Amino acid sequence: MLFNSYPFLFGFLPIVLAGFYALGARNREWALLWLTAASLLFYAWWRPVNVLLIAPSILINYGLARAMERTGQDKPGHTKIILIAGIIFNLCFLGYFKYLNFLGGALNDAFGTGFVLTQLVLPLGISFITFQKIAFLVDIQAGRVSRFTLRDYGLFVLFFPQLIAGPIVHYREMMPQFRAASCRFDATDAAVGLTLFSIGLAKKLILADPLSRLVAPLYGHAAAGVPQSLTEAWIAALGFTLQIYFDFSGYTDMALGLARFFGIKLPMNFNSPLKATSIIDFWLRWHISLTRFLTAYIYNPMTLALSRRRMALGKPVFGGRNTNLSAFLVMLAMPTLLTMLISGVWHGAGYTFILWGLLHGVLLCVNHAWRLIRPRFWPDTKRYNRRMAPIGFLLTFLSVVFAMVLFRAPTVSAAVMVWKGMIGSYGAALPQAVFARLGVVAEGLTALGIHPAWTSGTLLVEATLRIGVLLLIALLMPNTLEMLAPYEPALGVKPAKDPAWLRRRLSWAPSGAWAVGVACIALAGILSLGELSEFLYWQF
Amino acid sequence: MTGPARFIRIWLASLAVLAAAVAGINLLVDPYDVFGTPRIPGISLLKPAAKNHAMLAKTYQIARAHPVTVLIGSSSTHIGIDADDPAWPPDMRPVYNYGIPGGYATSASLRTLQEAIALGGVKYAFVFLDFQNFFVPERPAASPTEDERRFHLLPGGAANPDRAGQAAADRFLSLATMGAFVDSVATVLGQRNPALLNLAPDGSSNEADFSNAARTDGLYDLFAQKDAFELERAEALAHAMAGWSGPLHNLDIVARMIDLARAHGVKLTLVITPHHADALDLYWRIGLWPRVEQLKTELAGVAASRDPGVTVWDFMDYSPFSTEPVPRPGDRQTAAGWFWEPTHFRKQLGHIMIEEIVAAQATRFGAILTPDTVAARNRMVRAQRQAAVCGGGVVLLTALAKPIDDGCAAAAAVRVGGGT
């Protein structure tokens, strides 16, 4: 079921909330059971078979977790074996459904093998759920989770606001909240939830979706081998970057808002990533819960193991003035590239996603290397940050936009076509109707090699306006976390000590004016439900 | 009452009031003419937004129009044939224009004809055919489209079980969507614009789209832009037809139209729509003209074999109308003559077509095709082209899109070699 659908908004959600509050007034355990059952229905709505696939996996993980808990104190070695078995099981589960066809196809392409590719039913949100289950097992082994029941575990995995597309949550940050939840109607939580959900719905339907109709034909042309002019290629790249930005931002706001209706605060997942001044900064703002997972469960264990190994061999480790090239390559570049490769593969089974992950890995390595080298010739960090932040922003923005082409293009060759268009390999053209209205400017453009073409002027103007307005919103406006900071819209979010003028002006309060404003935003979103569209991140 | 509780109460009240206001405005303005709300001068007399929802608007309009004559076709019919043209005789009125912009498929024409007949009262049907539609086979969609769910009947003639649900959805979405609200506001704000696009209750358009573009960009730009589009289309069609030796595609759909009309006592006329020589010569130069002639021959044959009462009109030739010169680049003053651009003719030309069709006599251009006359007609059009294009009298923009040999030199060489 989509958050942005009539059945969800006018059927499922009101019924689930009414039932939750009514049951919670009598017995909070019943309310939580109701929430778990509703989450299962939410998951089954699209394809009931999904439940048959995911339920056994949940039971097996629960069984493994119980076994680890029992053997934990007496036989730590056995616990580790069960953990490894659990991780392998979960990765095989994910791999079978998501990557088997891709691997078979890749082997067929490379070696001419004859693997038969079958149409598998991909359980919704399988990548998110798998990571969450692995994190749970690792946390048990590390002693970060002590007591749990099947009902707790079921609710943790199935909680519908974050079930399909995150944020990727930890048991230890969710369960204390469920245990403390009153399961009764709370006006503050409901007001905050309404605001977050309304803004998220509008972001998704009013800001993100129209861009899809704009960029889809351009990527279709690239896939068909039709060259793109400079303007078309940049519209394709910028348009998709903003589409996925507002799509994911909108989804995250809706997830935060929905959880808040039940008195639950989800972790922060999206924090104005296009404002980042470096790629490292970007990954601390974009899909924060994924970065957190990859860092905690893949990158850190890898660097820790490598550090121990190098120390045992007497080689210098990474960090400080003693860092040499080999330490950088082995202890930072390699784990970073591997982690981002996994990030790419996690997003999708395809060469484009693999390359997207690797490209970001390379960018992160360059960023880290710069951070090591820069103090040697520019030691004044404060001054450096002040002077270079705009350049850092521009480089980061262009890198992210450039890489996003891989995220959207159906094939690597289509991405290369868009990239070549972006650097002007196929020439630069403007629609004749636009060209004819530029007067003397047109002569200057002609001198620069920009020529008129029989393409749609209306589309170009619409694309330029949309992209321009959305860029201004993304780069200048405070985000929802900042606007609602005094009410902790996500776990751990605190108000800034000295907020800027615009952030102060747009700071949310449960006032009448905000109620009318948010109602307008909500209505605009609801009225845009007519054309249903899926969230881009639901495919992962 | 605490702040957050008051917030929720105001939020709910505002949402309800605003939603009711939006639905009320959409019902009053009725931007897609779904509800048939009386048109109010200054508010909703003209309906510019209906163009982009033509199938939606027209399917509800025709149910209210109770036409005796129905015009079926694509955008050229929608724009170029006036349902209120004075040439329509009284016994054929009221006429409804069921031409669908963007509806290129011949199968879509069959479905709209079926819908018009299912509503009852139709005695005459004119189906305007675009020759390009016969070069690629049309495959039925795996599941019915939104437009098809709206029709009263399924393709096989049984009652459509999805219709009630789709009708409810159409009405709900016309009341409660952002797009409808934006279109309502634009409709009201645009009423003072003398050049506002309109979809009349009889399904006709006032051509404002093209007249506005011609005024701001000039006809030369319209022709050149469409030539570039049509070249791509012609090349794709030539590729699709390469090596094909059988009869042309989709004539079975035309045969079903003939059977449908005959079964319901509807007098059917098939019309091959006129194109400007700019477009015609693209197809000629790309080597598809023999296919065009094949279409005329096979269409005449299908009509004669299915129902001799069906008339086939061919307005696709190199007449003085279709070879009218295109104004020069930058010329925004010269008014359009007979064509807005290569594939869309003006209502003035549509008027002449209606006069000829009603009189059953080709006096100024076009011809009635029968199996006996089609060969002569094809020869005549070739001669027209020879005189117009190779004779040097007519300047076409065709070569702008892509320089392709016009074949005139080769034809002249053959004539010289043959001693003619």
Interface residues (C-beta under 8 A of the other chain):
Chain A: A187 T188 A190 A191 V192 L194 L205 I206 Q432 A433 A436 W454 A509 P510 S511 G512 W514 A515 V516 V518 A519 C520 A522 L523 A524 I526 L527 S528 L529 G530 E531
Chain B: T2 G3 P4 A5 R6 F7 I8 R9 I10 W11 L12 S14 L15 L18 A19 V22 L173 A176 T177 M178 G179 F181 T216 D217 D221 A224 Q225 D227 A228 F229 G330
